[in-house]
Amino acid sequence: MKHGICLTAIYQKAVYNSNLLVQLIQNVRKQKLFQCVEIYFEGSEEEERKINMTLTENGITAVYPGGLPMKRDGIDISAKSNLMRKESVDCVKHHIDHAIRIGCSKIVVVSGPAWHEQNCEQEIVEQTRKSLKELDEYCRGTSLQISLEPFPVKTAPCLAIGETKLVHSIFQSSNFQNVGITFDTSHVAQLGEEVEKSFQLLRPWIHHLHLANCVIKDQTNPLYGDQHPIFLQKDGEFGLESIRSFYQKLLLQGMLDPVDICSLEIISRGNEDKYYMETCREAEYIWK
């Protein structure tokens, strides 16, 4: 299993600055704590190839967080309308092309907005499964794996696919060859579910793990919701000790054997270098 860092969640300017992103990847390699970076980039194909070369030269694996543009641009692979669903699948295919040019081994995808209708879970499952099957087929012959990330349903960003039972329904009767699950501890906590129980149920398909924190008890807190603060954050759902205990327990029980990448996801709020160093300190403590 490789350990990763969500790099452009900390250095958000690197999303549009290939020179900065290249420098950051090189810094990660020199530090020797992470073997993977999760990076989203918007630029030219030439810049994408430069990033690819940098990753290759430094022996760093990369993950493409496609959920960022999908949420931003309203890309809805779980849409009730088949026309919208197919258009959204085509949009994700373009992101797959970007991820391949950059040299990523995974692309994380998410569902569209939660449906307003009642008792529509099975229809959501069917629409999402259709899209994942089409994306799975599109990736055949490449080294890119698709990874579905469940998100909060009743709190922002209010996506359709979140609850563990619904995710399980998508995968249990599917025959995907190249589709797995990104399990994010913060999202599970925001759903009001028990992290270990959710992990156990989805374990056969989890190949990508995000260790992430959240504040959900105090709605007046500016970090309330899907904000991914550091684990030393006061009133966070996961303290540094509890997230380390969760990780180490799964590791010792062999529960992480199918997981090939485990990353810390922390979002910076100014002073990116400080957030980067804090992420490094927390990662080293959790994994040692």
C-alpha positions in Angstrom: 0.0 0.0 0.0 1.2 3.5 -0.9 0.7 6.5 1.3 -0.5 9.7 -0.3 -1.2 13.3 0.2 -4.0 15.3 -1.4 -1.6 17.9 -2.7 -3.7 20.4 -4.6 -6.2 20.4 -1.7 -3.4 22.2 0.2 -1.7 24.1 -2.7 -4.8 25.2 -4.6 -2.9 27.6 -6.8 -1.1 24.5 -8.3 -4.3 23.6 -10.0 -3.5 26.2 -12.6 0.3 26.4 -12.3 2.2 23.5 -13.7 5.6 24.9 -12.6 4.4 25.0 -9.0 2.9 21.6 -9.2 6.1 20.1 -10.6 8.1 21.7 -7.8 5.7 20.3 -5.2 5.9 16.8 -6.6 9.7 17.0 -6.5 9.5 18.2 -2.9 7.3 15.2 -2.0 9.8 12.8 -3.5 12.7 14.4 -1.6 10.8 14.1 1.7 10.2 10.3 1.2 7.1 10.2 3.4 4.5 9.9 0.6 4.6 7.7 -2.5 1.4 9.1 -4.0 0.0 12.6 -4.7 -3.6 13.4 -5.4 -3.6 16.2 -7.9 -6.2 18.1 -10.0 -4.8 20.3 -12.8 -6.3 22.5 -15.5 -3.9 23.5 -18.2 -2.5 22.5 -21.6 -1.8 19.0 -22.9 1.9 20.0 -23.0 1.8 20.9 -19.3 0.0 17.6 -18.5 2.8 15.7 -20.2 5.3 17.6 -18.2 3.6 16.6 -15.0 3.5 13.0 -16.2 7.2 13.1 -16.8 7.8 14.5 -13.4 5.8 11.8 -11.7 7.6 9.1 -13.7 11.1 10.5 -13.0 10.4 10.7 -9.3 8.6 7.4 -9.0 5.4 9.0 -7.6 1.9 7.5 -8.2 -0.9 10.0 -8.8 -4.7 10.1 -8.2 -7.0 12.4 -10.2 -9.7 13.9 -7.9 -12.5 14.1 -10.5 -15.1 14.8 -7.9 -13.9 18.4 -7.7 -14.9 19.4 -11.3 -17.9 17.1 -11.3 -19.4 18.9 -8.3 -18.4 22.3 -9.6 -19.7 21.7 -13.2 -22.9 19.8 -12.3 -21.7 16.5 -13.9 -24.4 14.0 -12.9 -23.7 10.3 -13.6 -26.7 9.4 -11.4 -29.2 11.7 -13.2 -32.8 10.6 -13.6 -32.8 11.9 -17.2 -30.9 9.4 -19.5 -29.9 12.3 -21.7 -28.3 14.2 -18.9 -26.7 11.0 -17.6 -25.1 10.1 -20.9 -23.9 13.7 -21.4 -22.4 13.5 -17.9 -20.7 10.2 -18.7 -19.1 11.9 -21.8 -17.8 14.7 -19.6 -16.2 12.2 -17.2 -14.6 10.5 -20.2 -12.9 13.8 -21.0 -11.6 13.9 -17.4 -10.4 10.3 -17.8 -8.4 11.5 -20.9 -6.8 14.2 -18.7 -6.0 11.8 -16.0 -4.3 9.4 -18.4 -2.2 12.2 -19.9 -1.1 13.3 -16.5 -0.2 9.7 -15.6 -2.7 9.0 -12.9 -3.5 5.4 -11.7 -7.0 6.3 -10.4 -9.7 8.8 -11.1 -12.2 9.5 -8.3 -15.8 10.1 -9.4 -18.9 11.1 -7.5 -22.6 11.0 -8.1 -24.8 14.0 -8.9 -27.1 15.9 -6.6 -29.5 14.1 -4.3 -32.9 13.4 -5.8 -36.0 15.1 -4.5 -38.3 12.1 -5.0 -39.1 9.7 -2.2 -38.3 6.0 -2.3 -36.1 6.3 -5.4 -33.1 4.5 -4.1 -33.3 1.6 -6.6 -33.6 4.0 -9.5 -30.5 5.9 -8.3 -28.6 2.6 -8.0 -29.6 1.6 -11.6 -28.7 4.9 -13.2 -25.3 5.1 -11.4 -24.5 1.5 -12.2 -25.2 2.1 -15.9 -22.8 5.1 -15.9 -20.1 3.2 -14.0 -20.4 0.3 -16.5 -19.9 2.7 -19.4 -16.9 4.3 -17.8 -15.5 0.9 -16.9 -15.7 -0.1 -20.5 -14.1 3.2 -21.6 -11.1 2.5 -19.4 -10.5 -1.0 -20.7 -7.0 -1.3 -22.0 -5.7 1.5 -19.9 -4.0 1.4 -16.4 -6.5 3.8 -14.9 -9.0 2.6 -12.3 -12.3 4.4 -11.6 -13.1 4.9 -7.9 -16.5 6.0 -6.7 -16.5 8.3 -3.6 -19.6 8.4 -1.5 -20.5 11.9 -0.1 -22.8 13.4 2.5 -26.5 13.2 1.3 -28.4 15.5 3.7 -25.7 18.1 4.3 -23.5 19.9 1.7 -22.7 18.9 -1.0 -25.9 16.8 -0.8 -25.1 14.1 -3.3 -27.3 11.2 -4.3 -24.7 8.4 -3.5 -23.6 8.4 0.1 -25.2 5.9 2.5 -23.2 2.7 2.8 -26.2 0.4 2.1 -26.9 2.3 -1.2 -23.2 2.0 -2.3 -23.3 -1.7 -1.4 -26.4 -2.1 -3.6 -24.5 -0.6 -6.6 -21.5 -3.0 -6.2 -22.9 -6.3 -4.9 -24.7 -7.2 -8.1 -22.3 -5.6 -10.5 -19.5 -7.1 -12.6 -17.2 -4.1 -12.9 -13.6 -5.0 -13.9 -12.0 -1.6 -13.2 -14.2 0.2 -10.7 -13.7 0.4 -6.9 -14.6 2.6 -4.0 -12.9 5.6 -2.3 -13.7 5.3 1.4 -13.5 8.7 3.1 -13.7 8.7 6.9 -15.0 12.2 7.1 -17.9 11.6 4.7 -19.0 8.5 6.6 -19.0 10.4 9.9 -21.1 13.2 8.2 -23.6 10.6 7.1 -24.0 9.6 10.8 -22.6 6.1 10.2 -20.1 4.1 12.2 -16.8 4.1 10.3 -15.7 0.6 11.1 -19.1 -1.0 10.2 -19.3 0.9 6.9 -15.8 -0.1 6.0 -16.5 -3.8 6.8 -19.6 -3.8 4.5 -17.8 -2.1 1.6 -14.4 -3.8 2.1 -14.5 -6.0 -1.0 -14.5 -2.9 -3.3 -12.4 -0.4 -1.3 -9.0 0.1 -3.0 -8.6 3.8 -2.0 -8.8 5.2 1.5 -9.0 8.9 2.6 -8.2 9.6 6.2 -10.0 12.9 6.7 -11.6 14.9 9.6 -14.7 17.0 10.0 -16.6 19.1 12.4 -20.3 18.2 12.6 -21.5 18.7 16.2 -21.3 22.6 16.1 -23.1 24.0 13.1 -21.9 27.5 14.0 -18.3 26.5 13.6 -16.8 27.9 10.3 -15.3 24.5 9.7 -18.7 22.7 10.0 -19.4 20.1 7.4 -17.2 18.9 4.5 -14.2 21.1 5.2 -11.5 18.5 6.0 -9.6 20.2 8.9 -6.4 18.8 10.5 -6.8 16.0 13.0 -5.7 18.3 15.8 -8.7 20.5 15.1 -10.8 21.1 18.3 -14.2 19.4 18.2 -13.3 17.3 15.2 -14.9 13.9 14.8 -11.5 12.3 14.7 -8.6 13.2 16.9 -5.1 12.2 16.0 -5.2 9.3 18.4 -8.5 8.0 17.2 -7.7 8.1 13.5 -4.4 6.4 14.2 -6.2 3.7 16.2 -8.6 3.2 13.3 -5.9 2.9 10.7 -3.6 0.7 12.8 -6.5 -1.7 13.8 -7.5 -2.2 10.1 -3.8 -2.7 9.2 -3.2 -5.3 11.9 -6.4 -7.2 11.0 -5.4 -7.4 7.3 -8.4 -5.3 6.4 -6.3 -2.9 4.3 -4.8 -5.6 2.1 -7.0 -4.7 -0.9 -6.2 -0.9 -0.4 -3.4 0.2 -2.7 -3.5 3.9 -1.8 -4.2 5.5 1.6 -4.0 9.3 1.6 -4.5 12.1 4.1 -7.0 14.7 2.9 -6.6 18.1 4.6 -7.7 21.4 3.0 -5.6 24.5 3.6 -6.9 27.9 4.5 -4.0 30.2 3.8 -0.4 29.5 4.7 -0.1 26.4 2.6 3.4 25.5 3.7 2.2 25.4 7.3 -0.7 23.1 6.4 1.7 20.9 4.4 4.1 20.5 7.3 1.2 19.8 9.7 -0.2 17.2 7.3 3.3 15.6 7.2 3.5 15.5 11.0 0.1 13.9 11.3 0.7 11.4 8.5 4.0 10.3 10.0 2.3 9.7 13.4 -0.7 7.9 12.0 1.4 5.5 9.9 4.4 4.9 12.1 
